[in-house]
Amino acid sequence: MEVKVDALVVRTADYGEADRMLTLFTLQNGKLSAAAKGVRKAKARLNFAAQPFCFAEYVLAQKGERYTVISATLTDGFYGLRQDIGKFYAAATLAGLCDAVLQEGIVNEELFLRAVAALGQMCEGDEAEALLSFFLKLLELSGYMLDLSACADCGAVLEGKTFFDMAGGCFTCADCARGAGVSESTLNLLKKCAGEEYDPALLSQEGKKRALKLLYAYFCRKTETQVRAAEEYIALL
């Protein structure tokens, strides 16, 4: 039996002398694993299809619960991600987050389309902001949505210095002050990446690192998983 899927490669693992096992995030079938035979040979025809972040239409041979890549037609290789170490690790973080939250065979069309769009944005622009926007959406779709507009305790508009309660997954104002302090620049960047109103004058490069550290710490707490690429990318910022 053959299966045709649109898929992103979110993880790879070498095995044997020339083979590679792929973890694919597919539009039609959710996450699945597929063997890519002989792709590590110097002139392998399907070498491109076994690279991280490859977006392609895959034809898979299915035998029971096992899949093998028969052919692939490239949609986008996102080659710009391999020309900059920051962009590469941001993309690897996105892939790792997807791998962590997805379950085998569970379809998530919106997350798939968001992932493809975010990788394209990383190639062309600010990879940190593209990653943060994707991260916020991933948390929302996973049931961990963050309200950036109002204090969770009193309902006041969030502005100035705020606080984040890691256990509750919510922000509070300076008067309620529950959790760890969050700077204005961090909150404004999160608002920007969430598509909410923000103050451009309060944005900073350091805010990107703090914002990503906050989301990643919250993600680790809620999912009890870690993404090594995220830790590497945070260190680079």
C-alpha positions in Angstrom: 0.0 0.0 0.0 1.3 3.5 -0.9 0.5 6.7 1.0 1.0 10.3 -0.3 1.5 13.0 2.3 2.7 16.6 2.5 5.3 16.6 5.3 8.0 18.4 7.2 11.0 16.6 8.5 11.1 17.4 12.3 13.8 14.8 13.4 16.3 12.5 11.8 18.4 9.6 13.1 21.0 7.7 11.2 21.0 3.9 11.3 22.8 1.2 9.4 25.5 2.1 6.9 23.5 4.6 4.8 19.9 4.8 6.0 18.1 7.4 8.0 14.9 7.3 10.1 12.7 10.3 9.6 10.1 11.7 11.9 7.6 13.4 9.6 5.0 16.0 10.6 2.4 15.4 7.9 -0.6 17.5 6.9 -2.8 14.5 6.3 -1.8 11.9 8.9 -0.1 13.8 11.7 3.3 12.6 13.0 4.7 9.4 11.7 8.1 7.7 11.3 9.5 6.6 8.0 12.7 4.9 6.9 14.7 6.5 4.1 16.9 3.9 2.6 20.4 4.7 1.3 20.0 8.5 1.6 23.4 8.9 3.3 25.3 7.7 0.2 27.2 10.5 -1.7 24.9 10.6 -4.8 21.6 9.4 -3.2 18.6 10.5 -5.2 16.5 11.2 -2.1 19.2 12.9 0.1 17.3 16.2 0.0 14.2 14.5 1.4 16.1 13.3 4.5 17.4 16.7 5.6 16.0 18.7 8.6 13.2 21.1 7.8 12.6 19.6 4.3 9.1 20.3 3.2 8.0 17.9 0.5 5.3 15.7 -0.9 6.4 12.2 0.2 5.2 8.9 -1.3 5.5 6.2 1.4 5.2 2.5 1.2 3.1 1.2 4.2 3.5 -2.3 5.6 1.5 -2.6 8.8 2.6 0.3 10.9 5.9 0.8 9.1 6.6 3.3 6.4 9.4 3.6 3.9 10.1 6.6 1.7 9.7 5.6 -2.0 9.9 9.1 -3.6 9.6 12.8 -2.8 8.9 16.0 -4.6 10.5 19.1 -2.9 8.1 21.9 -2.0 10.6 24.0 0.0 14.0 23.1 1.5 14.3 26.4 3.5 17.9 26.5 2.5 18.3 30.0 4.1 18.1 28.3 7.5 21.4 26.5 6.9 23.3 29.7 6.1 22.9 31.3 9.6 23.5 29.5 12.9 20.8 31.5 14.7 18.2 30.7 12.0 19.2 27.1 12.0 18.8 26.7 15.8 15.5 28.6 15.7 14.2 26.2 13.1 15.5 23.2 15.0 13.7 24.6 18.1 10.4 24.8 16.1 10.9 21.2 14.8 11.7 20.0 18.4 8.6 21.6 19.8 6.4 20.0 17.1 8.0 16.6 17.8 7.4 17.0 21.5 3.7 17.9 21.4 2.5 15.8 18.5 1.2 12.3 18.9 1.5 9.6 16.3 -1.4 9.7 13.8 -3.1 12.7 15.4 -3.8 15.3 12.6 -3.2 19.0 13.4 -3.6 21.0 10.2 -3.4 24.4 11.8 -0.1 23.7 13.5 1.3 22.2 10.4 0.4 25.3 8.3 1.8 27.6 11.0 5.0 25.6 11.1 5.5 25.9 7.4 4.8 29.6 7.5 7.1 30.2 10.4 10.0 28.5 8.7 9.5 30.7 5.7 9.5 33.8 7.9 12.7 32.7 9.6 14.4 32.5 6.2 13.4 36.0 5.2 13.3 38.0 8.5 13.7 37.9 12.3 13.9 34.3 13.2 13.4 35.0 17.0 10.1 36.8 16.5 8.9 34.1 14.0 9.7 31.4 16.6 8.0 33.3 19.4 4.8 33.8 17.3 4.8 30.1 16.5 5.6 29.1 20.1 2.6 31.1 21.3 0.3 29.5 18.8 1.7 26.0 19.7 0.9 26.6 23.4 -2.6 27.8 22.5 -3.3 24.7 20.3 -1.9 22.5 23.0 -4.3 23.9 25.6 -1.8 26.2 27.3 -2.9 29.6 25.9 -1.5 32.7 27.6 -3.6 35.8 28.1 -1.4 38.8 27.5 -4.1 41.5 27.8 -5.3 41.4 31.4 -4.3 40.5 34.9 -5.5 37.1 35.8 -6.5 38.2 39.3 -8.0 41.7 39.0 -8.6 42.1 35.3 -6.5 45.2 34.9 -4.7 45.9 31.6 -1.2 44.5 31.6 1.3 47.3 31.3 4.5 48.4 33.0 6.2 45.7 35.1 4.1 42.6 35.3 4.5 39.1 36.8 4.1 35.6 35.5 2.8 32.7 37.6 4.5 29.6 36.1 2.2 27.1 37.8 -1.0 28.9 36.8 0.2 29.9 33.4 -1.0 33.5 33.8 0.2 37.1 34.0 -0.7 39.4 36.9 -0.3 43.2 37.3 2.2 44.9 39.6 -0.5 45.3 42.3 -1.4 41.6 42.4 2.3 40.6 41.8 1.9 36.8 41.6 4.9 34.9 40.2 8.2 36.1 38.8 8.7 39.6 37.4 8.4 40.2 33.7 9.9 43.4 32.1 8.1 45.8 29.8 10.2 44.9 26.9 9.5 41.1 27.3 5.7 41.7 27.6 5.6 44.0 24.7 7.5 41.6 22.5 5.1 38.8 23.4 2.2 41.0 22.6 3.7 41.9 19.2 4.3 38.2 18.4 0.7 37.4 19.5 -0.6 40.0 17.1 -1.8 42.3 19.9 -1.3 46.0 20.4 2.2 46.9 21.7 4.6 49.8 22.2 7.5 49.6 19.6 9.6 51.9 21.8 9.8 49.3 24.5 11.2 46.5 22.4 14.7 45.3 22.8 17.1 42.5 21.7 17.4 41.3 25.3 13.6 41.1 25.4 13.7 38.3 22.8 15.9 36.2 25.0 13.8 36.7 28.1 10.6 36.1 26.2 11.8 32.8 24.8 13.2 31.7 28.2 9.8 32.4 29.7 7.8 30.4 27.1 10.3 27.6 27.1 10.3 27.3 31.0 6.5 27.3 30.9 6.5 24.6 28.1 8.9 22.4 30.0 6.7 22.7 33.1 3.5 21.8 31.4 4.7 19.1 29.1 7.5 17.7 31.2 9.7 17.5 28.1 12.8 19.4 27.0 14.0 20.6 23.6 17.8 20.7 23.4 17.8 23.0 20.4 15.7 25.6 22.4 18.4 25.7 25.0 21.1 26.1 22.4 19.2 28.9 20.7 18.5 30.8 23.9 22.3 30.7 24.6 22.9 32.2 21.2 20.6 35.2 21.7 
